[in-house]
Amino acid sequence: MYEELHLQELGDFQDSNYWSSTEVGLERAMGQNFHSGLQTEWRKDFTYYVRPIRAF
């Protein structure tokens, strides 16, 4: 979504962090920073945006 939508100024995304559905373990999951473009893992108790989709 970052590359296909946000970089083309589509989808009305915030310049903030979004969760991914990719888990890294019991306490961590992957996320995408929509300001810098960096992907990283965060603790699951953090609060970030989500954008549910069916298919892409």
Biopython code that builds the backbone (N, CA, C, O; Angstrom):
import numpy as np
from Bio.PDB.StructureBuilder import StructureBuilder

atoms = [
    (1, "MET", "N", (0.818, -1.175, 0.000)),
    (1, "MET", "CA", (0.000, 0.000, 0.000)),
    (1, "MET", "C", (0.875, 1.257, 0.000)),
    (1, "MET", "O", (0.532, 2.273, -0.604)),
    (2, "TYR", "N", (2.016, 1.160, 0.694)),
    (2, "TYR", "CA", (2.898, 2.329, 0.729)),
    (2, "TYR", "C", (3.381, 2.674, -0.673)),
    (2, "TYR", "O", (3.283, 3.823, -1.105)),
    (3, "GLU", "N", (3.898, 1.685, -1.379)),
    (3, "GLU", "CA", (4.453, 1.943, -2.719)),
    (3, "GLU", "C", (3.369, 2.157, -3.770)),
    (3, "GLU", "O", (3.484, 3.055, -4.603)),
    (4, "GLU", "N", (2.329, 1.348, -3.738)),
    (4, "GLU", "CA", (1.302, 1.388, -4.782)),
    (4, "GLU", "C", (0.298, 2.527, -4.614)),
    (4, "GLU", "O", (-0.245, 3.017, -5.604)),
    (5, "LEU", "N", (0.046, 2.950, -3.390)),
    (5, "LEU", "CA", (-0.959, 3.990, -3.171)),
    (5, "LEU", "C", (-0.365, 5.279, -2.602)),
    (5, "LEU", "O", (-0.497, 6.348, -3.199)),
    (6, "HIS", "N", (0.280, 5.170, -1.460)),
    (6, "HIS", "CA", (0.737, 6.378, -0.763)),
    (6, "HIS", "C", (1.725, 7.198, -1.591)),
    (6, "HIS", "O", (1.601, 8.421, -1.652)),
    (7, "LEU", "N", (2.688, 6.562, -2.219)),
    (7, "LEU", "CA", (3.675, 7.310, -3.005)),
    (7, "LEU", "C", (3.062, 7.973, -4.235)),
    (7, "LEU", "O", (3.652, 8.886, -4.812)),
    (8, "GLN", "N", (1.875, 7.512, -4.634)),
    (8, "GLN", "CA", (1.152, 8.133, -5.739)),
    (8, "GLN", "C", (0.066, 9.080, -5.223)),
    (8, "GLN", "O", (-0.806, 9.521, -5.971)),
    (9, "GLU", "N", (0.143, 9.377, -3.919)),
    (9, "GLU", "CA", (-0.803, 10.276, -3.256)),
    (9, "GLU", "C", (-2.247, 9.793, -3.357)),
    (9, "GLU", "O", (-3.168, 10.590, -3.539)),
    (10, "LEU", "N", (-2.432, 8.490, -3.238)),
    (10, "LEU", "CA", (-3.759, 7.876, -3.231)),
    (10, "LEU", "C", (-4.011, 7.250, -1.868)),
    (10, "LEU", "O", (-3.059, 6.889, -1.178)),
    (11, "GLY", "N", (-5.243, 7.114, -1.472)),
    (11, "GLY", "CA", (-5.612, 6.391, -0.267)),
    (11, "GLY", "C", (-5.732, 7.219, 0.994)),
    (11, "GLY", "O", (-6.140, 6.688, 2.028)),
    (12, "ASP", "N", (-5.395, 8.496, 0.954)),
    (12, "ASP", "CA", (-5.557, 9.381, 2.103)),
    (12, "ASP", "C", (-4.898, 8.834, 3.367)),
    (12, "ASP", "O", (-5.519, 8.810, 4.430)),
    (13, "PHE", "N", (-3.638, 8.395, 3.258)),
    (13, "PHE", "CA", (-2.889, 7.868, 4.390)),
    (13, "PHE", "C", (-2.288, 9.002, 5.204)),
    (13, "PHE", "O", (-1.949, 10.053, 4.659)),
    (14, "GLN", "N", (-2.157, 8.793, 6.493)),
    (14, "GLN", "CA", (-1.476, 9.730, 7.379)),
    (14, "GLN", "C", (0.033, 9.513, 7.243)),
    (14, "GLN", "O", (0.469, 8.399, 6.951)),
    (15, "ASP", "N", (0.825, 10.549, 7.448)),
    (15, "ASP", "CA", (2.283, 10.402, 7.502)),
    (15, "ASP", "C", (2.659, 9.890, 8.883)),
    (15, "ASP", "O", (3.205, 10.628, 9.703)),
    (16, "SER", "N", (2.363, 8.631, 9.130)),
    (16, "SER", "CA", (2.524, 8.045, 10.448)),
    (16, "SER", "C", (2.824, 6.559, 10.309)),
    (16, "SER", "O", (3.075, 6.073, 9.206)),
    (17, "ASN", "N", (2.798, 5.841, 11.418)),
    (17, "ASN", "CA", (3.065, 4.405, 11.439)),
    (17, "ASN", "C", (1.781, 3.608, 11.246)),
    (17, "ASN", "O", (0.729, 3.952, 11.786)),
    (18, "TYR", "N", (1.890, 2.534, 10.465)),
    (18, "TYR", "CA", (0.778, 1.615, 10.223)),
    (18, "TYR", "C", (1.231, 0.196, 10.530)),
    (18, "TYR", "O", (2.360, -0.191, 10.226)),
    (19, "TRP", "N", (0.341, -0.568, 11.134)),
    (19, "TRP", "CA", (0.624, -1.967, 11.392)),
    (19, "TRP", "C", (0.566, -2.798, 10.120)),
    (19, "TRP", "O", (-0.185, -2.490, 9.194)),
    (20, "SER", "N", (1.363, -3.845, 10.089)),
    (20, "SER", "CA", (1.278, -4.891, 9.079)),
    (20, "SER", "C", (0.634, -6.106, 9.742)),
    (20, "SER", "O", (0.515, -6.134, 10.967)),
    (21, "SER", "N", (0.221, -7.094, 8.982)),
    (21, "SER", "CA", (-0.306, -8.327, 9.565)),
    (21, "SER", "C", (0.804, -9.337, 9.842)),
    (21, "SER", "O", (0.520, -10.443, 10.300)),
    (22, "THR", "N", (2.053, -8.986, 9.577)),
    (22, "THR", "CA", (3.183, -9.892, 9.765)),
    (22, "THR", "C", (3.661, -9.876, 11.208)),
    (22, "THR", "O", (4.158, -8.861, 11.697)),
    (23, "GLU", "N", (3.508, -11.004, 11.885)),
    (23, "GLU", "CA", (3.984, -11.125, 13.258)),
    (23, "GLU", "C", (5.460, -11.521, 13.275)),
    (23, "GLU", "O", (5.933, -12.227, 12.384)),
    (24, "VAL", "N", (6.176, -11.062, 14.292)),
    (24, "VAL", "CA", (7.584, -11.401, 14.466)),
    (24, "VAL", "C", (7.758, -12.267, 15.710)),
    (24, "VAL", "O", (8.882, -12.655, 16.031)),
    (25, "GLY", "N", (6.717, -12.565, 16.387)),
    (25, "GLY", "CA", (6.741, -13.366, 17.603)),
    (25, "GLY", "C", (5.533, -13.035, 18.449)),
    (25, "GLY", "O", (4.595, -12.382, 17.991)),
    (26, "LEU", "N", (5.565, -13.492, 19.689)),
    (26, "LEU", "CA", (4.423, -13.258, 20.575)),
    (26, "LEU", "C", (4.249, -11.789, 20.936)),
    (26, "LEU", "O", (3.126, -11.337, 21.161)),
    (27, "GLU", "N", (5.346, -11.038, 20.995)),
    (27, "GLU", "CA", (5.265, -9.666, 21.476)),
    (27, "GLU", "C", (5.544, -8.600, 20.423)),
    (27, "GLU", "O", (5.442, -7.409, 20.720)),
    (28, "ARG", "N", (5.896, -8.998, 19.194)),
    (28, "ARG", "CA", (6.285, -8.012, 18.188)),
    (28, "ARG", "C", (5.622, -8.308, 16.845)),
    (28, "ARG", "O", (5.302, -9.455, 16.533)),
    (29, "ALA", "N", (5.420, -7.235, 16.046)),
    (29, "ALA", "CA", (4.865, -7.362, 14.694)),
    (29, "ALA", "C", (5.518, -6.299, 13.810)),
    (29, "ALA", "O", (6.102, -5.338, 14.310)),
    (30, "MET", "N", (5.415, -6.478, 12.507)),
    (30, "MET", "CA", (6.016, -5.540, 11.565)),
    (30, "MET", "C", (5.087, -4.357, 11.326)),
    (30, "MET", "O", (3.865, -4.461, 11.437)),
    (31, "GLY", "N", (5.703, -3.240, 10.997)),
    (31, "GLY", "CA", (4.949, -2.044, 10.672)),
    (31, "GLY", "C", (5.640, -1.242, 9.592)),
    (31, "GLY", "O", (6.802, -1.487, 9.267)),
    (32, "GLN", "N", (4.919, -0.284, 9.039)),
    (32, "GLN", "CA", (5.413, 0.563, 7.954)),
    (32, "GLN", "C", (5.278, 2.011, 8.377)),
    (32, "GLN", "O", (4.203, 2.437, 8.799)),
    (33, "ASN", "N", (6.351, 2.771, 8.270)),
    (33, "ASN", "CA", (6.295, 4.205, 8.525)),
    (33, "ASN", "C", (5.965, 4.893, 7.207)),
    (33, "ASN", "O", (6.748, 4.822, 6.261)),
    (34, "PHE", "N", (4.821, 5.553, 7.135)),
    (34, "PHE", "CA", (4.370, 6.176, 5.894)),
    (34, "PHE", "C", (4.948, 7.570, 5.688)),
    (34, "PHE", "O", (4.611, 8.240, 4.712)),
    (35, "HIS", "N", (5.812, 8.012, 6.591)),
    (35, "HIS", "CA", (6.532, 9.268, 6.386)),
    (35, "HIS", "C", (7.908, 8.988, 5.785)),
    (35, "HIS", "O", (8.282, 9.593, 4.781)),
    (36, "SER", "N", (8.658, 8.073, 6.395)),
    (36, "SER", "CA", (10.021, 7.780, 5.943)),
    (36, "SER", "C", (10.095, 6.618, 4.965)),
    (36, "SER", "O", (11.062, 6.507, 4.212)),
    (37, "GLY", "N", (9.080, 5.745, 4.964)),
    (37, "GLY", "CA", (9.101, 4.564, 4.116)),
    (37, "GLY", "C", (9.768, 3.363, 4.751)),
    (37, "GLY", "O", (9.829, 2.300, 4.134)),
    (38, "LEU", "N", (10.271, 3.503, 5.970)),
    (38, "LEU", "CA", (10.964, 2.406, 6.633)),
    (38, "LEU", "C", (9.994, 1.377, 7.183)),
    (38, "LEU", "O", (8.925, 1.715, 7.691)),
    (39, "GLN", "N", (10.385, 0.113, 7.074)),
    (39, "GLN", "CA", (9.646, -0.980, 7.693)),
    (39, "GLN", "C", (10.457, -1.461, 8.885)),
    (39, "GLN", "O", (11.676, -1.606, 8.802)),
    (40, "THR", "N", (9.775, -1.704, 9.988)),
    (40, "THR", "CA", (10.469, -2.160, 11.192)),
    (40, "THR", "C", (9.514, -2.964, 12.047)),
    (40, "THR", "O", (8.318, -3.026, 11.760)),
    (41, "GLU", "N", (10.032, -3.579, 13.092)),
    (41, "GLU", "CA", (9.173, -4.317, 14.004)),
    (41, "GLU", "C", (8.973, -3.512, 15.275)),
    (41, "GLU", "O", (9.885, -2.837, 15.752)),
    (42, "TRP", "N", (7.750, -3.597, 15.823)),
    (42, "TRP", "CA", (7.395, -2.864, 17.023)),
    (42, "TRP", "C", (6.729, -3.810, 18.011)),
    (42, "TRP", "O", (6.212, -4.863, 17.637)),
    (43, "ARG", "N", (6.752, -3.416, 19.273)),
    (43, "ARG", "CA", (6.022, -4.162, 20.288)),
    (43, "ARG", "C", (4.529, -4.038, 20.010)),
    (43, "ARG", "O", (4.053, -2.983, 19.592)),
    (44, "LYS", "N", (3.808, -5.105, 20.241)),
    (44, "LYS", "CA", (2.376, -5.122, 19.929)),
    (44, "LYS", "C", (1.534, -4.234, 20.839)),
    (44, "LYS", "O", (0.367, -3.984, 20.535)),
    (45, "ASP", "N", (2.091, -3.756, 21.937)),
    (45, "ASP", "CA", (1.291, -2.899, 22.808)),
    (45, "ASP", "C", (1.353, -1.428, 22.385)),
    (45, "ASP", "O", (0.764, -0.579, 23.053)),
    (46, "PHE", "N", (2.053, -1.110, 21.293)),
    (46, "PHE", "CA", (2.048, 0.245, 20.751)),
    (46, "PHE", "C", (0.749, 0.473, 19.978)),
    (46, "PHE", "O", (0.147, -0.480, 19.486)),
    (47, "THR", "N", (0.320, 1.717, 19.871)),
    (47, "THR", "CA", (-0.895, 2.068, 19.146)),
    (47, "THR", "C", (-0.528, 2.774, 17.849)),
    (47, "THR", "O", (0.067, 3.852, 17.864)),
    (48, "TYR", "N", (-0.893, 2.150, 16.711)),
    (48, "TYR", "CA", (-0.634, 2.726, 15.398)),
    (48, "TYR", "C", (-1.881, 2.574, 14.530)),
    (48, "TYR", "O", (-2.839, 1.905, 14.917)),
    (49, "TYR", "N", (-1.858, 3.196, 13.361)),
    (49, "TYR", "CA", (-2.964, 3.089, 12.411)),
    (49, "TYR", "C", (-3.017, 1.687, 11.800)),
    (49, "TYR", "O", (-2.015, 0.972, 11.770)),
    (50, "VAL", "N", (-4.186, 1.314, 11.323)),
    (50, "VAL", "CA", (-4.376, 0.089, 10.533)),
    (50, "VAL", "C", (-5.188, 0.444, 9.297)),
    (50, "VAL", "O", (-5.957, 1.405, 9.301)),
    (51, "ARG", "N", (-5.011, -0.341, 8.240)),
    (51, "ARG", "CA", (-5.801, -0.170, 7.017)),
    (51, "ARG", "C", (-6.158, -1.574, 6.537)),
    (51, "ARG", "O", (-5.380, -2.189, 5.808)),
    (52, "PRO", "N", (-7.316, -2.089, 6.931)),
    (52, "PRO", "CA", (-7.709, -3.436, 6.514)),
    (52, "PRO", "C", (-8.012, -3.482, 5.022)),
    (52, "PRO", "O", (-8.604, -2.555, 4.469)),
    (53, "ILE", "N", (-7.603, -4.566, 4.380)),
    (53, "ILE", "CA", (-7.885, -4.774, 2.967)),
    (53, "ILE", "C", (-8.280, -6.225, 2.753)),
    (53, "ILE", "O", (-7.955, -7.085, 3.572)),
    (54, "ARG", "N", (-8.975, -6.503, 1.665)),
    (54, "ARG", "CA", (-9.320, -7.875, 1.313)),
    (54, "ARG", "C", (-8.281, -8.477, 0.385)),
    (54, "ARG", "O", (-7.838, -9.609, 0.582)),
    (55, "ALA", "N", (-7.898, -7.719, -0.620)),
    (55, "ALA", "CA", (-6.917, -8.189, -1.601)),
    (55, "ALA", "C", (-6.250, -6.975, -2.212)),
    (55, "ALA", "O", (-6.820, -5.884, -2.238)),
    (56, "PHE", "N", (-5.050, -7.172, -2.698)),
    (56, "PHE", "CA", (-4.329, -6.068, -3.296)),
    (56, "PHE", "C", (-3.627, -6.542, -4.548)),
    (56, "PHE", "O", (-2.954, -5.755, -5.213)),
]
sb = StructureBuilder()
sb.init_structure("model")
sb.init_model(0)
sb.init_chain("A")
sb.init_seg("    ")
for serial, (resi, resn, name, xyz) in enumerate(atoms, 1):
    if name == "N":
        sb.init_residue(resn, " ", resi, " ")
    sb.init_atom(name, np.array(xyz, "f"), 0.0, 1.0, " ", f" {name:<3s}", serial, name[0])
structure = sb.get_structure()
